[in-house]
Amino acid sequence: MKMQKSFVSAACVLGATLSIAPCVFAAAPVEVKIGFAAPLTGGQAHYGADFKSGVQLAIDDMNAANPVIGGKPVHFVLDAQDDQADPRTGTTVAQKLVDDGVVAVIGHYNSGTSIPAAPIYAKAGIPEIAMATAPTYTRLGLPTTFRLLTSDTQLGSVLGDYAVKGLKFKRLAIVDDRTAYGQGVAEEFSKAAKAAGATIVDQEYTSDKAVDFRAILTKIKAANVDAVFYGGADTQAAPMLKQMRSLAIKAPLIGPDMVQSANLIKVAGEASDGTLAASEGSPLAQMPGGKAFADHYQKRFSQPVELYAPYAYDGTMAVFNAMKKADSTDPHVFLSALKATNMKGVTTSELSYDQYGDLKYGGVTVYKVVGGEWKPLQTVGVKD
């Protein structure tokens, strides 16, 4: 090695002596870590995987452009952590990402992990761009919280209003899993449904680990409801729906964005027909960059987009754009540029944040399962 190094040095000296163009060694790119946190194991792992893929695709695209920031070539790497959808694990993961030296975190996925992790990132001055939809997340009074999706306030209220005014449901039962997300979206649904003229005839509770819902469903059946709303993930919604049908409960199941997945249809099968869900934003095919993104994603990962990848991609690109605008990868420097984001993304023609870090143009789409496929019924509040 010493001989080779001496040879290279001698060659450079010789080149300089003979007035030949001097040797130029390209500077090695500076490695910049982008943090990521979501459930990568357990019942919600499929959401975490889709979320992660969207972030990775943005990093790949950014690196392919050979970025130079602060006068130096930069190479982005993903530091991905599994928070297991568990609040305690989430805080441990957050501290690890801070200790690893990440400059931004795309995540967490769940409100229950994003909220306790937020102060840890804020103390370090690191922006957290979360998939969390609980209103509390961006009302913590922290300057580093940003949201990838619209909040439960809009999601639950749109679905509650549509269920009553659009679908004429009057007698409703509500079940939630007692997580920050499930409880929050159920409360917003309830408020909107009542305001639209419906009656909540039964309110039940479960957990995000439950698999048997027959006891609460038997009570709901006796209440003779028009529809059942479930605040929680499809991990519980799918078996709940199968058990509803086995108990001859013909009322449709209504759920928020996490119910709107291929997994529910796969598990519940024909029983899923008639199921309603609300999802943030527009259907993929109707997004400004949806078609191109779907093709790009399919080519990179050899599978279709499930649900969250386009939002993850946009949020990650917003961070990169802020770095370029501030000409710095230091979060203390580019944070103000991130707050001032105004860019065209895959999901919307104008991605920008309000003073809390919420999306200015989030939007919600209501879907229904027809013939084993999710069909969009109505989209509101999206700028496309």
C-alpha positions in Angstrom: 0.0 0.0 0.0 2.8 2.4 0.9 4.5 1.8 -2.5 1.3 2.4 -4.4 0.6 5.6 -2.5 4.1 6.8 -3.2 3.7 6.0 -6.9 0.6 8.0 -7.2 2.2 11.0 -5.4 5.2 10.8 -7.6 3.1 10.7 -10.7 1.3 13.9 -9.5 4.7 15.6 -8.9 5.9 14.5 -12.3 2.8 15.8 -13.9 3.2 19.2 -12.3 7.0 19.3 -13.3 6.2 18.6 -16.9 3.4 21.2 -16.9 0.8 18.5 -17.5 -2.6 19.2 -16.0 -2.3 18.5 -12.3 -4.0 15.4 -10.7 -7.4 16.1 -9.4 -8.9 13.7 -6.8 -12.7 13.9 -6.6 -13.8 14.5 -3.0 -15.6 11.6 -1.5 -19.3 12.4 -0.9 -20.3 13.4 2.6 -22.6 10.8 4.1 -25.9 12.3 5.4 -28.3 10.0 7.4 -32.0 10.2 7.0 -33.8 8.6 9.9 -36.9 6.4 9.5 -39.2 4.8 12.2 -42.3 2.7 11.7 -43.5 -0.8 12.6 -41.4 -3.2 10.5 -42.5 -6.3 12.4 -45.9 -7.4 13.7 -49.4 -6.8 12.5 -48.8 -3.4 10.9 -45.5 -4.4 9.2 -47.0 -4.1 5.7 -47.8 -0.4 6.3 -44.2 0.1 7.6 -42.7 -1.6 4.6 -44.8 0.5 2.1 -43.9 3.7 4.1 -40.2 2.8 4.1 -40.1 2.0 0.4 -41.4 5.5 -0.4 -38.6 7.0 1.6 -36.0 4.8 0.1 -37.2 5.7 -3.4 -36.8 9.4 -2.7 -33.3 8.8 -1.4 -32.4 6.8 -4.5 -33.7 9.5 -6.8 -31.9 12.2 -4.8 -28.6 10.3 -4.9 -28.9 9.7 -8.6 -28.9 13.5 -9.1 -25.4 13.6 -7.5 -26.4 16.4 -5.1 -23.9 19.1 -4.0 -25.0 20.9 -0.8 -22.8 23.5 1.0 -20.2 23.1 -1.7 -19.7 19.4 -1.1 -21.0 16.3 -2.8 -23.5 14.5 -0.6 -24.7 10.9 -0.4 -27.9 10.2 1.6 -28.3 6.9 3.5 -31.4 5.5 5.3 -31.2 4.7 9.0 -34.4 2.6 9.4 -35.6 1.5 12.8 -38.5 -0.7 13.8 -40.6 0.9 16.5 -43.0 -2.1 16.6 -46.0 0.4 16.8 -45.2 0.6 20.6 -44.9 3.9 22.3 -42.1 2.8 24.7 -40.1 1.3 21.9 -40.8 4.4 19.9 -39.0 6.6 22.3 -36.0 4.2 22.5 -35.8 4.3 18.7 -36.1 8.1 18.6 -33.1 8.5 21.0 -31.1 6.0 18.9 -31.7 7.9 15.7 -30.6 11.1 17.5 -27.5 9.4 18.7 -26.9 8.0 15.2 -26.7 11.6 14.0 -29.6 11.7 11.6 -30.5 15.1 10.2 -34.2 14.4 9.8 -36.7 11.7 10.6 -39.4 10.4 8.2 -41.8 8.8 10.7 -43.1 7.6 13.0 -46.1 5.9 11.4 -48.5 5.7 14.4 -49.7 8.6 16.4 -49.0 6.6 19.6 -45.3 6.5 18.8 -45.0 9.9 17.0 -46.3 11.9 19.9 -43.9 10.7 22.7 -41.0 10.7 20.3 -41.6 14.3 19.2 -39.9 16.0 22.2 -36.8 13.9 21.8 -36.3 15.1 18.2 -37.3 18.7 19.1 -34.6 18.8 21.9 -32.0 17.8 19.2 -33.4 20.3 16.7 -34.3 17.5 14.2 -37.4 17.7 12.1 -39.9 14.8 12.4 -42.1 14.3 9.4 -44.7 11.8 10.7 -47.5 9.8 9.2 -49.3 10.3 12.5 -52.8 11.8 12.1 -53.8 12.5 15.7 -54.4 16.3 16.1 -52.3 16.3 19.3 -49.1 15.6 17.4 -48.8 19.0 15.7 -50.3 20.8 18.7 -47.5 20.0 21.1 -46.0 23.4 20.6 -42.8 22.0 19.1 -41.1 23.7 16.1 -40.0 20.4 14.6 -43.2 18.5 14.0 -44.6 18.1 10.4 -47.3 15.8 9.0 -47.4 13.7 5.9 -51.2 13.2 5.9 -54.2 15.2 6.9 -55.3 14.9 10.6 -58.0 12.9 12.2 -60.0 16.0 12.6 -60.7 16.2 8.9 -60.5 12.5 8.3 -63.1 11.5 10.9 -65.3 14.5 10.3 -65.5 13.9 6.5 -66.4 10.2 7.0 -68.9 10.9 9.7 -70.7 13.6 7.7 -70.7 11.4 4.5 -72.0 8.3 6.4 -75.1 10.3 7.5 -75.7 12.8 4.7 -74.4 10.7 1.8 -75.4 7.2 2.8 -78.4 8.1 5.1 -77.2 6.1 8.1 -79.0 7.1 11.2 -78.2 4.5 13.9 -74.5 4.0 14.4 -72.2 1.9 16.6 -68.6 2.9 17.3 -65.7 0.7 18.3 -62.1 1.9 18.8 -58.9 0.3 19.8 -58.0 2.9 22.5 -54.8 3.9 20.7 -54.1 7.6 20.2 -55.0 7.2 16.6 -58.1 5.0 17.0 -59.6 6.9 19.8 -59.0 10.3 18.2 -60.5 9.4 14.8 -63.5 7.7 16.5 -64.2 10.9 18.5 -64.1 13.0 15.3 -66.4 10.6 13.5 -68.9 10.6 16.4 -69.0 14.4 16.6 -69.6 14.8 12.8 -72.2 12.0 12.7 -74.1 13.5 15.6 -73.9 17.0 14.0 -75.4 15.5 10.8 -78.3 14.0 12.7 -77.3 10.5 13.5 -77.6 8.7 16.9 -74.7 6.8 18.4 -76.6 3.8 19.9 -73.6 1.9 21.1 -70.0 2.7 21.9 -67.5 -0.2 22.5 -63.8 -0.5 23.1 -61.1 -3.1 22.2 -57.3 -3.1 21.8 -54.9 -3.1 18.9 -53.9 -6.6 19.9 -57.4 -8.2 20.0 -58.5 -10.9 17.7 -61.9 -11.9 19.0 -64.7 -9.4 18.9 -67.7 -11.6 19.2 -68.8 -10.3 22.6 -69.0 -6.7 21.6 -70.4 -7.6 18.2 -73.2 -9.5 19.9 -74.2 -6.4 21.8 -74.0 -4.3 18.6 -76.2 -6.8 16.8 -78.9 -6.4 19.5 -78.8 -2.6 19.0 -79.9 -3.0 15.3 -77.6 -0.4 13.8 -77.3 0.9 10.3 -73.5 0.7 10.3 -70.5 0.1 12.5 -67.5 2.4 12.7 -64.1 1.0 13.7 -61.2 3.3 14.8 -58.1 1.3 14.3 -55.9 -0.7 11.9 -56.9 -3.4 9.4 -55.1 -5.9 11.6 -58.3 -5.9 13.7 -60.8 -4.6 11.2 -60.4 -7.6 8.9 -61.2 -10.3 11.5 -63.9 -8.1 13.0 -65.6 -7.9 9.6 -65.5 -11.7 9.2 -67.0 -12.1 12.7 -69.7 -9.6 11.9 -70.8 -11.7 8.9 -70.6 -14.9 10.9 -73.0 -13.4 13.4 -75.3 -12.3 10.5 -74.7 -8.6 11.1 -75.4 -7.1 7.7 -74.5 -3.5 8.6 -71.5 -2.3 6.7 -68.2 -1.7 8.5 -66.9 1.9 8.2 -63.2 2.7 9.0 -60.6 5.3 8.5 -57.6 5.3 6.2 -55.8 2.2 7.6 -58.8 0.0 6.8 -58.5 1.0 3.1 -56.0 -1.7 2.2 -55.6 -4.8 0.2 -55.0 -6.7 3.4 -58.6 -6.3 4.6 -60.0 -7.6 1.3 -57.5 -10.5 1.4 -58.5 -11.5 5.0 -62.2 -10.8 4.9 -62.8 -11.9 1.3 -66.3 -11.6 0.0 -67.4 -10.3 3.4 -65.6 -7.0 2.7 -68.0 -5.9 0.0 -69.9 -2.8 1.2 -67.1 -1.8 3.6 -66.4 1.9 3.7 -63.2 3.8 4.4 -61.8 7.2 4.3 -58.2 7.7 3.1 -56.1 10.9 3.1 -55.5 12.6 -0.2 -56.6 11.4 -3.6 -56.7 7.9 -5.2 -53.2 7.1 -6.6 -54.5 7.3 -10.2 -55.9 10.8 -9.6 -52.7 12.2 -8.0 -50.8 14.7 -10.2 -47.8 12.4 -10.3 -49.6 9.2 -9.4 -49.2 7.2 -12.7 -45.5 8.0 -13.1 -44.9 7.2 -9.4 -46.8 3.9 -9.6 -44.6 2.8 -12.6 -41.4 4.0 -10.9 -42.3 2.2 -7.7 -43.2 -1.0 -9.5 -39.9 -1.0 -11.4 -37.9 -0.5 -8.3 -39.6 -2.9 -5.8 -41.4 -5.3 -8.2 -44.8 -4.8 -6.4 -47.5 -2.1 -6.5 -47.9 0.8 -4.2 -50.1 -0.2 -1.2 -51.1 3.2 0.2 -48.5 5.4 2.0 -45.5 5.4 -0.2 -46.4 8.5 -2.3 -46.8 10.6 0.9 -43.5 9.3 2.2 -41.8 10.2 -1.0 -43.2 13.7 -1.0 -42.2 14.3 2.6 -38.7 13.1 2.0 -38.3 15.2 -1.1 -39.6 18.2 0.9 -36.6 17.7 3.3 -34.2 17.5 0.4 -35.6 20.6 -1.2 -35.2 22.5 2.1 -31.6 21.4 2.3 -30.9 22.6 -1.2 -32.7 25.9 -0.6 -30.7 26.5 2.6 -27.5 25.1 1.1 -27.0 23.1 4.2 -27.6 19.6 5.7 -27.6 21.0 9.2 -31.2 20.7 10.5 -30.8 23.9 12.6 -30.1 25.7 9.3 -32.6 24.1 6.9 -35.5 23.9 9.4 -36.8 27.3 8.4 -36.7 26.4 4.7 -38.7 23.3 5.5 -41.4 25.3 7.2 -41.6 27.5 4.1 -42.0 24.5 1.7 -44.1 25.1 -1.4 -43.5 22.4 -4.0 -45.3 20.3 -6.5 -45.3 16.7 -5.4 -46.6 13.3 -6.4 -49.7 13.6 -4.2 -50.6 17.3 -4.7 -49.8 20.2 -6.9 -48.9 22.3 -3.9 -47.3 20.7 -0.9 -47.0 23.3 1.9 -47.3 23.5 5.7 -49.2 25.7 8.0 -47.9 27.2 11.2 -48.3 23.9 13.0 -46.7 21.7 10.5 -50.0 20.4 9.1 -50.5 20.1 5.4 -52.4 23.1 4.0 -54.1 21.0 1.4 -54.5 17.5 2.8 -57.9 16.3 1.6 -59.8 13.1 2.1 -61.3 10.4 -0.2 -64.2 8.1 0.8 -64.0 4.6 -0.6 -66.2 1.5 -0.8 -65.4 -2.1 -1.5 -67.3 -3.3 -4.5 -66.5 -6.7 -6.1 -63.4 -7.1 -4.0 -61.9 -3.7 -5.0 -61.8 -0.3 -3.4 -63.8 2.2 -5.4 -63.5 6.0 -4.7 -66.9 7.6 -4.0 -65.9 11.2 -3.1 -62.8 13.4 -2.7 -62.8 16.7 -0.8 -60.2 19.2 0.1 -57.4 18.2 -2.3 -55.5 20.7 -4.4 -54.6 18.9 -7.6 
